[in-house]
Amino acid sequence: MRLRRRPLRPREQVLGRRAPGDSFLHRAPAGAKVLVLALVTVVVLLLRDPLVGVAVVGLVLGLTLLARIPVLMLLVLIRRLWIVLAVLAVLQWILNDPATGTEVLARILACLLAAQLLLLTTDPVELVGVLRRVLQPLRFLGLRPGRVALAALIMLRAVPYLADSFHMGAQQARARGLERDLRARTVPLLLGAVDHARNTGRALNARGIEEA
Amino acid sequence: MSQSPSETSHAREGTRRTRGRNSSQDIALIGVFAALIAVLAFTPPIPVGNFGVPITLQTLGVAITGLVLGPWRGAAAAGLYLVLGLLGLPIFAGFVGGFGVLAGPSAGYLLAFPLTALITGLLARSVLRRGTVRWQAPLLFLAALAGSFLATHPLGILGMSINLEVSLREAFFFDIVFWPGDVIKSLVAAGAAALVHRAAPWILAMR
């Protein structure tokens, strides 16, 4: 038997990428963290000052150290996005003066790193709870926060399932020599998604669940 | 937030005509298709065709959602994806999430998604109600293209122009890069959606 040329890579984990620990950031209520993140983003977006952007980046790094979260878990974001960031840097260098370019890059980095810090210390299910609370004022419009929360929970559950299904579809397409055929790679995923939705809907109906 | 208009009309419809409607099934479809958009957004660009042009699948999910679910449920699914991503779930392309994306170059594209799904869904629904089966796939292709060029691209250009401090003209030229891929994605989405409507007619039968 031939040896496997490519080693088995760990599956790309999507949700639940939490930093270990039980710091003050982990214990803070999710709603408060979302609120702070929203305020920081608005301030950075409105002020458009390179100093503010750099200051927020520093603040995020400081908080990370203070909460004893591995800084590498935060900076992994830059490794994943380095192509986008590099293209942006080149574009800014060509089109704008250095001050504006620094401001744009610092602004984007500050907002993304702050969001990453929230993510590292918060459970996705808590975020669904926040969504539900945010939507409460819209009840008089006929919106039912419970239903939205149920759809959000179904989504959280479906993401790993569909990611697996997509991965398998890609392998099947490769086995048929169709790895460059977009249809061969997406149609199985789509039909799998429809099937999953059908089964989920049946399960909810059988239990009489309409909201979470 | 952005999905409130869709959800409200949804609820109103529910009270008006209850026959043949199934809200649990609708909720399941909305949740699963929001997840579908997320999964397609995660995939690294894949080489397509003889030349191996890399194509990202982020907008493919939005087009498929509109074409398959119709206007209101489609917009609700895209809105759920957008709102959860903004709240901090890492479900945008590159495993990014949070309000931070509003500062990035793709902000306009992301905010356009519910509108894109709505426009595509409205056109797709009328095609599926009136059109003959033979013309279904080509007309769905036009519906997907219309949604993309009426909502995604204008808002995307606007977002780039604001966030990257460039003129609308320059942003327009950045945007042109995405057009060929967009046509290919619309073709694939139309073919796949026509297939789904034949294989699972219950999705629209409940409408």
Chai-1 contact restraints between the chains, C-beta under 6 A:
chainA,res_idxA,chainB,res_idxB,connection_type,confidence,min_distance_angstrom,max_distance_angstrom,comment,restraint_id
A,V34,B,L87,contact,1.0,0.0,6.0,A-B,restraint_1
A,L37,B,F99,contact,1.0,0.0,6.0,A-B,restraint_2
A,A38,B,F99,contact,1.0,0.0,6.0,A-B,restraint_3
A,T41,B,F99,contact,1.0,0.0,6.0,A-B,restraint_4
A,L45,B,A103,contact,1.0,0.0,6.0,A-B,restraint_5
A,R80,B,G94,contact,1.0,0.0,6.0,A-B,restraint_6
A,L81,B,G94,contact,1.0,0.0,6.0,A-B,restraint_7
A,L95,B,V166,contact,1.0,0.0,6.0,A-B,restraint_8
A,N96,B,E165,contact,1.0,0.0,6.0,A-B,restraint_9
A,T100,B,E165,contact,1.0,0.0,6.0,A-B,restraint_10
A,V104,B,L164,contact,1.0,0.0,6.0,A-B,restraint_11
A,V104,B,E165,contact,1.0,0.0,6.0,A-B,restraint_12
A,R107,B,A103,contact,1.0,0.0,6.0,A-B,restraint_13
A,I108,B,A103,contact,1.0,0.0,6.0,A-B,restraint_14
A,I108,B,G104,contact,1.0,0.0,6.0,A-B,restraint_15
A,C111,B,G100,contact,1.0,0.0,6.0,A-B,restraint_16
A,C111,B,A103,contact,1.0,0.0,6.0,A-B,restraint_17
A,L112,B,G100,contact,1.0,0.0,6.0,A-B,restraint_18
A,A115,B,G97,contact,1.0,0.0,6.0,A-B,restraint_19
A,A115,B,G98,contact,1.0,0.0,6.0,A-B,restraint_20
A,A115,B,G100,contact,1.0,0.0,6.0,A-B,restraint_21
A,L118,B,G88,contact,1.0,0.0,6.0,A-B,restraint_22
A,L118,B,G98,contact,1.0,0.0,6.0,A-B,restraint_23
A,L119,B,G88,contact,1.0,0.0,6.0,A-B,restraint_24
A,L119,B,P90,contact,1.0,0.0,6.0,A-B,restraint_25
A,P124,B,L89,contact,1.0,0.0,6.0,A-B,restraint_26
A,L127,B,L87,contact,1.0,0.0,6.0,A-B,restraint_27
A,L127,B,G88,contact,1.0,0.0,6.0,A-B,restraint_28
A,L131,B,L87,contact,1.0,0.0,6.0,A-B,restraint_29
A,L138,B,S4,contact,1.0,0.0,6.0,A-B,restraint_30
A,L141,B,T8,contact,1.0,0.0,6.0,A-B,restraint_31
A,G142,B,T8,contact,1.0,0.0,6.0,A-B,restraint_32
A,G142,B,A11,contact,1.0,0.0,6.0,A-B,restraint_33
A,L143,B,S4,contact,1.0,0.0,6.0,A-B,restraint_34
A,L143,B,E7,contact,1.0,0.0,6.0,A-B,restraint_35
A,L143,B,T8,contact,1.0,0.0,6.0,A-B,restraint_36
A,R147,B,I27,contact,1.0,0.0,6.0,A-B,restraint_37
A,L150,B,I27,contact,1.0,0.0,6.0,A-B,restraint_38
A,A151,B,I27,contact,1.0,0.0,6.0,A-B,restraint_39
A,A151,B,I30,contact,1.0,0.0,6.0,A-B,restraint_40
A,A151,B,G31,contact,1.0,0.0,6.0,A-B,restraint_41
A,A151,B,L80,contact,1.0,0.0,6.0,A-B,restraint_42
A,A152,B,L84,contact,1.0,0.0,6.0,A-B,restraint_43
A,I154,B,A28,contact,1.0,0.0,6.0,A-B,restraint_44
A,I154,B,G31,contact,1.0,0.0,6.0,A-B,restraint_45
A,M155,B,G31,contact,1.0,0.0,6.0,A-B,restraint_46
A,M155,B,A34,contact,1.0,0.0,6.0,A-B,restraint_47
A,M155,B,A35,contact,1.0,0.0,6.0,A-B,restraint_48
A,A158,B,V32,contact,1.0,0.0,6.0,A-B,restraint_49
A,A158,B,A35,contact,1.0,0.0,6.0,A-B,restraint_50
A,V159,B,A35,contact,1.0,0.0,6.0,A-B,restraint_51
A,V159,B,A38,contact,1.0,0.0,6.0,A-B,restraint_52
A,L162,B,A35,contact,1.0,0.0,6.0,A-B,restraint_53
A,L162,B,L36,contact,1.0,0.0,6.0,A-B,restraint_54
A,L162,B,V39,contact,1.0,0.0,6.0,A-B,restraint_55
A,A163,B,V39,contact,1.0,0.0,6.0,A-B,restraint_56
A,F166,B,V39,contact,1.0,0.0,6.0,A-B,restraint_57
A,R180,B,P47,contact,1.0,0.0,6.0,A-B,restraint_58
A,R180,B,V48,contact,1.0,0.0,6.0,A-B,restraint_59
A,L182,B,V48,contact,1.0,0.0,6.0,A-B,restraint_60
A,L182,B,V188,contact,1.0,0.0,6.0,A-B,restraint_61
A,R183,B,V188,contact,1.0,0.0,6.0,A-B,restraint_62
A,T186,B,A192,contact,1.0,0.0,6.0,A-B,restraint_63
A,V187,B,A192,contact,1.0,0.0,6.0,A-B,restraint_64
A,L190,B,A192,contact,1.0,0.0,6.0,A-B,restraint_65
A,A193,B,V32,contact,1.0,0.0,6.0,A-B,restraint_66
A,A193,B,L36,contact,1.0,0.0,6.0,A-B,restraint_67
A,V194,B,V196,contact,1.0,0.0,6.0,A-B,restraint_68
A,V194,B,A200,contact,1.0,0.0,6.0,A-B,restraint_69
A,H196,B,V32,contact,1.0,0.0,6.0,A-B,restraint_70
A,A197,B,A28,contact,1.0,0.0,6.0,A-B,restraint_71
A,A197,B,L29,contact,1.0,0.0,6.0,A-B,restraint_72
A,A197,B,V32,contact,1.0,0.0,6.0,A-B,restraint_73
A,T200,B,A28,contact,1.0,0.0,6.0,A-B,restraint_74
A,G201,B,S24,contact,1.0,0.0,6.0,A-B,restraint_75
A,G201,B,Q25,contact,1.0,0.0,6.0,A-B,restraint_76
A,G201,B,A28,contact,1.0,0.0,6.0,A-B,restraint_77
A,L204,B,S24,contact,1.0,0.0,6.0,A-B,restraint_78
A,N205,B,S24,contact,1.0,0.0,6.0,A-B,restraint_79
A,E210,B,S23,contact,1.0,0.0,6.0,A-B,restraint_80
A,E210,B,S24,contact,1.0,0.0,6.0,A-B,restraint_81
